[in-house]
Amino acid sequence: MHLLGLSLLLLVPEYLAFADSASWTVNHPKTLYAWNGTCIWIPCSYKIPGTGHTLENLTVYHNFEYDKRTRDYTGTVLYKNQKAKEFPSRQERVQFLGNDRNNCTLLISPVNVNDTGKLGLRMTSVDNNKWLEAISLNVSERAPPPLIQLPSEIQELQEVTASCFLNFSCSGYKIHLQWSLEGHANTLTFLNVESVSTESRLTFRAQWIHHGKNLTCQLWDPTQQQVLSEETVGLDVKHPPQEVITVIQNSAPIREGDSVSLYCTYNSSYPRVTHYSWNIVGFRDHLQPAWLMIQKVAWNRAIQCSACNKWCSWSPSVNLDVHYAPKDVRVLISPPTEIHSGYRVLLQCDFSSSRPTDVHFFWKKNGIPLKEGRDLRFEAITPEDAGSYHCLVNNSIGQTTSQAWELRVLYAPRGLHVSISPKDGVVEGKTAVLSCEGDANPPIFQYTWFDWNNQDIHHYHQTLKLDPVTVQHSGAYWCQGVNQLGRNHSPPSTLTVHYSAATISRRAAMGVGFFLAILLLAIWGVKLRQTWKRIRSQQGFQENSNGQSFFVRNIKARRTPQAEGPHSLGCYNPVMEDTISYATLHFPLSETNAQRPGGARNPEARGLSPNRDDTVTYSVVQRRQVGDYENVTPEVLEDEGIHYSELIHFGVGERPVAPEGVDYVTLKH
């Protein structure tokens, strides 16, 4: 008794920890199913005992165990909120979709086979009321097959609803259930605390042709575009015998006096046929077997039979007749030897006998009706006339078809042409394929290829492959085909080979370089022409000179001013002191300067010829690009080197009027 009391006391702490747990209400599916790589949606609701209590902490264990030492649960923690009443929306693979009042829904994505086991939801309220709820997980390696449910009995023309059920549904993984039978399908998804499943309901009208066939429901993954699993069941559709017919067992035709054996057969029946009935000339004989024997038939009457299970079905009537259709129908051909294109050919339809004798003839070529009549004539047969010919002979009893006659027409090669691939041209470096196409009978046994110069390129196959193709391959090609009856050739076909981007860039660069070279040559030529014109102009001035041209050596010193009076003036350009010659020019004296004291002549002017005109002197000066001549005005624009300079009087007084007689001095550089 004391030991029992002690045991109860030891259990008191644990019991106190879960004292209110008996009042917790947690709802969820007992077991949740999934397969490797999918997800698990766990609908969950709870109710905390008491009023106004909320959830403070939630821990999700995998394969939990109770630790007696710590008096708590241990296991792999998949989810746990670190702060009270703060529930992260997602930790690792686990997403908490609930709240702190009544919803404990979870989503685990993705799942694998190792997740199979017990899932423990350790919940603690704000008043430290604790609860652990166990949930079973079943994760398989592959998707499980769905379950098909059918009505217990299906009859013909009945509207049937079949159900395809799968214990899986997850918003994070899309699936589709599809049927092998056409009909109206409706898919339902259940995500609640009672069931997590997907169901497809197929509604169709049962037909007798459905009997014995399989009905399949497939689990389809629209993301991977593949079937994950499937389930197949057989359909049993109850129906009366279908397509009942009366079969004459005798080989046709039925001749007068023969015994006729009749047999009653059907296509399908469920349940199976239990008995047959025969109807001969309005008299019905029940409970007969499936066959009927009529001895020495001498009349033509209508006969029908019925096959019965729960229901009876009658066959159409069969008429007995001793007549027969034409027999031994065959095709005769003239000439019987080899037929070449252009020959005259006659096909005739023949048969041995027929009753009645009134018959009609028809011809078919390759199974297609051709014409009516006994004879089929070809005045000049062509290859298009070759084919399989049938002769059909019919009378009022039936129709008989001859065996197929294969008409072969021999002809030389024709319609040859060159097919180029690619047809819109090819870029150099790629592959071009030329094919010699045409028809012949017997087939072409030798091909020969020619280029645009009509030269044999020594290739004797039907296909000419150029790999790699170059621009030099561009041009027209034609081929020749030979068989036993002759030869023929194709018209030329042009192969166009385009430059590659690298070749175009290289040629463009060469063109730009050539253009620049031509431009430089043109500029150089213009410069030479201008120089030549200047030289010619200078020579012209020298030739037109009166012999008074002179040259003065550059003394490289600026001339000092001279005294006023009649004097000579030397022109000096300091910029061009290394190249400009100096000319001593004579200026006339005015009356005022003549009387000016100290107006002695410049010594440099004393050596001038007394015959020179002492009025005005003009000088033609040849200058460089830089100069400082006074009052230089170009008269000839195209010659930049020639200028006419009027030298004015540098003394005091008015400038004298230049006389009409002017002397020019050509200064030569």
Secondary structure, 3 states (H helix, E strand, C coil): CHHHHHHHHHHHHHHHHCCCHHHCEEECCCEEEEECCCCEEECCEEECCCCCCCEEEEEEEEEEEEECCCCEEEEEEEEECCECCECCCEECCEEECCCCCCECCEEECCCCHHHCEEEEEEEEECCCCEEEEEEEEEEECCCCCCEEECCCCEECCCEEEEEEEECCCECCECCEEEECCCCEEEEEEEECCCCEEEEEEEEEECCHHHCCCEEEEEEEECCCCEEEEEEEEECCEEEEEECCEEEECCCCCCCCCCCEEEEEECCEEECCCCEEEEEECCEEEEEECCEEEECCCCCCCEEEEEEECCCEEECCCEECCCCEEEECCEEEEECCCCCECCCCEEEEEECCEEECCCCEEEEEECCEEEEECCEEEECCCCHHHCEEEEEEEECCCCEEECCCEEECCEEEEEEEEEEEECCCCEECCCCEEEEEEEEEECCCCEEEEECCCCCECCCCCCEEEECCCCHHHCEEEEEEEEECCEEEECCCEEECEECCHHHHHHHHHHHHHHHHHHHHHHHHHHHHHHHHHHHHHHHHHHHCCCCCCECCCCCCCCCCCCCCCCCEEECCCCCCCCCCCCCEEECCCCHHHHHCCCCCCCHHHCCCCCCCCCCCEEEEEECCCCCCCCCEECCCCCCCCEEEEECCCCCCCCCCCCCCCCEEEEECC
